[in-house]
Amino acid sequence: MNSAYGCSCAYDGDSGSKEEQLEKVTIITLNDFDDDHLANDTINDLFVSNLNYLPIEDYIANNNDNIRDPYEGFRLEKAPVLNKNFKAKVIVELSTGEVYEAETTEQVIE
């Protein structure tokens, strides 16, 4: 018996960017985090990639592909010590020269 199967086609953009690569990601804590990371300090060393658990800098250095997933992200590896209210500023720099900046909403992490 012959069979035919179908699936939905990918939507425009689902295959990722044709030219954009991550050049740099900077995460800055807006509240005191711990004794080594006070308000307005960079906290990149506290995050790893959701995809392969590499630190941010290693993930970017080892990733030569264009951005494929709009949900690429990084995970905080430990809870704040000095202030349970966590808020950060994220700065993303792309290979096209574009720079994007946003602040997270404040989260209580216990």
C-alpha positions, 0 to 999 in steps of 0.5 A, a space after each residue: 500500500 502506498 502512502 503519502 505524508 505532508 507537513 507544514 512548510 517553514 514560514 519565512 525566517 524560520 531558517 534563520 538569518 542570512 547574514 547576522 551573527 552574534 558578535 557580543 552579548 553583555 549582561 549587566 546586573 542592575 541590582 547588587 547580585 553578590 560580593 563580586 557582582 554589584 549593581 552595574 557590573 557585567 555578570 556574563 560569567 554567571 550565564 551559560 548557553 541554553 543550547 550547549 551550556 557553554 559560557 557566553 564568550 565561549 558560545 559566541 567564539 565557537 558559533 560561526 553560524 548565522 543566527 538560526 533560532 530567535 529563541 537562542 538564550 542564556 541561563 543564569 547559573 546561580 541565584 543572587 545573594 545580596 538582593 533576591 530581586 533580579 533585574 538586568 540589562 542585556 546588550 546584543 551586538 550583531 555582525 551587521 553592526 546593529 546593537 540592541 539593548 533591553 532591560 528585563 522585568 524584575 524577578 524575585 529569585 530565591 
